[in-house]
Amino acid sequence: MKNNTQQCYFSANNVKLIDYKDTEILKKFLTPHARMIAGKRTGICAKHQRQLASAVKRARFMALLPFVAK
């Protein structure tokens, strides 16, 4: 049985709400091509992964983050 030592970034830093306006934190979870990194790779729990996805989508819609990067 594998012991998973990664902990959710948002739980570890006691973040209650993932804000779409905080693009520096959102960029940590995006690839250079502006795609979201899977929760399995980043170690984020499912609850925060869902919140992160909606925050990224909202930031893209408000033109704070790109949809695609070259």
Phi and psi in degrees as GROMACS dihedral restraints (atoms count N, CA, C in turn):
[ dihedral_restraints ]
;  ai    aj    ak    al  type     phi  dphi    fc
    3     4     5     6     1   -85.3    20    10
    4     5     6     7     1   133.3    20    10
    6     7     8     9     1   -93.6    20    10
    7     8     9    10     1   116.3    20    10
    9    10    11    12     1   -87.0    20    10
   10    11    12    13     1   110.0    20    10
   12    13    14    15     1   -91.9    20    10
   13    14    15    16     1    -9.6    20    10
   15    16    17    18     1   -70.8    20    10
   16    17    18    19     1   140.7    20    10
   18    19    20    21     1  -120.7    20    10
   19    20    21    22     1   151.0    20    10
   21    22    23    24     1   -58.5    20    10
   22    23    24    25     1   129.4    20    10
   24    25    26    27     1   -59.3    20    10
   25    26    27    28     1   -42.3    20    10
   27    28    29    30     1   -74.3    20    10
   28    29    30    31     1   -35.1    20    10
   30    31    32    33     1   -69.7    20    10
   31    32    33    34     1   -40.0    20    10
   33    34    35    36     1   -65.4    20    10
   34    35    36    37     1   -36.2    20    10
   36    37    38    39     1   -95.2    20    10
   37    38    39    40     1     8.4    20    10
   39    40    41    42     1    55.5    20    10
   40    41    42    43     1    46.3    20    10
   42    43    44    45     1   -88.6    20    10
   43    44    45    46     1   121.0    20    10
   45    46    47    48     1   -84.0    20    10
   46    47    48    49     1   -40.8    20    10
   48    49    50    51     1  -132.4    20    10
   49    50    51    52     1   129.3    20    10
   51    52    53    54     1   -86.5    20    10
   52    53    54    55     1   113.3    20    10
   54    55    56    57     1   -89.7    20    10
   55    56    57    58     1   130.7    20    10
   57    58    59    60     1   -69.5    20    10
   58    59    60    61     1   -19.2    20    10
   60    61    62    63     1   -81.7    20    10
   61    62    63    64     1   -14.0    20    10
   63    64    65    66     1   -88.7    20    10
   64    65    66    67     1    77.9    20    10
   66    67    68    69     1   -70.5    20    10
   67    68    69    70     1   -24.1    20    10
   69    70    71    72     1   -65.4    20    10
   70    71    72    73     1   -40.6    20    10
   72    73    74    75     1   -70.9    20    10
   73    74    75    76     1   -40.6    20    10
   75    76    77    78     1   -63.6    20    10
   76    77    78    79     1   -36.1    20    10
   78    79    80    81     1   -66.3    20    10
   79    80    81    82     1   -23.6    20    10
   81    82    83    84     1   -62.9    20    10
   82    83    84    85     1   -26.5    20    10
   84    85    86    87     1  -106.0    20    10
   85    86    87    88     1    18.3    20    10
   87    88    89    90     1  -117.6    20    10
   88    89    90    91     1   147.1    20    10
   90    91    92    93     1   -77.2    20    10
   91    92    93    94     1   170.1    20    10
   93    94    95    96     1   -60.6    20    10
   94    95    96    97     1   -20.6    20    10
   96    97    98    99     1   -89.9    20    10
   97    98    99   100     1    10.4    20    10
   99   100   101   102     1    68.8    20    10
  100   101   102   103     1    27.9    20    10
  102   103   104   105     1  -100.4    20    10
  103   104   105   106     1   148.6    20    10
  105   106   107   108     1   -72.3    20    10
  106   107   108   109     1   139.9    20    10
  108   109   110   111     1   -86.2    20    10
  109   110   111   112     1   139.8    20    10
  111   112   113   114     1   -62.3    20    10
  112   113   114   115     1   147.4    20    10
  114   115   116   117     1   -61.5    20    10
  115   116   117   118     1   -28.8    20    10
  117   118   119   120     1   -64.7    20    10
  118   119   120   121     1   -34.8    20    10
  120   121   122   123     1   -80.5    20    10
  121   122   123   124     1   -35.2    20    10
  123   124   125   126     1   -89.1    20    10
  124   125   126   127     1   -20.3    20    10
  126   127   128   129     1    84.9    20    10
  127   128   129   130     1    15.7    20    10
  129   130   131   132     1   -82.8    20    10
  130   131   132   133     1   139.8    20    10
  132   133   134   135     1   -70.6    20    10
  133   134   135   136     1   162.5    20    10
  135   136   137   138     1   -61.0    20    10
  136   137   138   139     1   -39.4    20    10
  138   139   140   141     1   -61.4    20    10
  139   140   141   142     1   -47.0    20    10
  141   142   143   144     1   -75.1    20    10
  142   143   144   145     1   -26.7    20    10
  144   145   146   147     1   -64.6    20    10
  145   146   147   148     1   -40.1    20    10
  147   148   149   150     1   -66.0    20    10
  148   149   150   151     1   -43.8    20    10
  150   151   152   153     1   -63.5    20    10
  151   152   153   154     1   -39.8    20    10
  153   154   155   156     1   -64.1    20    10
  154   155   156   157     1   -41.7    20    10
  156   157   158   159     1   -61.8    20    10
  157   158   159   160     1   -44.8    20    10
  159   160   161   162     1   -69.7    20    10
  160   161   162   163     1   -33.7    20    10
  162   163   164   165     1   -67.3    20    10
  163   164   165   166     1   -40.0    20    10
  165   166   167   168     1   -66.2    20    10
  166   167   168   169     1   -43.1    20    10
  168   169   170   171     1   -61.6    20    10
  169   170   171   172     1   -42.5    20    10
  171   172   173   174     1   -66.5    20    10
  172   173   174   175     1   -40.7    20    10
  174   175   176   177     1   -66.2    20    10
  175   176   177   178     1   -36.0    20    10
  177   178   179   180     1   -66.6    20    10
  178   179   180   181     1   -41.6    20    10
  180   181   182   183     1   -65.2    20    10
  181   182   183   184     1   -34.5    20    10
  183   184   185   186     1   -86.2    20    10
  184   185   186   187     1     6.4    20    10
  186   187   188   189     1    65.1    20    10
  187   188   189   190     1    30.2    20    10
  189   190   191   192     1   -90.5    20    10
  190   191   192   193     1   -26.3    20    10
  192   193   194   195     1  -127.7    20    10
  193   194   195   196     1   150.1    20    10
  195   196   197   198     1   -78.9    20    10
  196   197   198   199     1   152.0    20    10
  198   199   200   201     1   -74.6    20    10
  199   200   201   202     1   -41.9    20    10
  201   202   203   204     1  -137.6    20    10
  202   203   204   205     1   139.6    20    10
  204   205   206   207     1  -122.3    20    10
  205   206   207   208     1   142.4    20    10
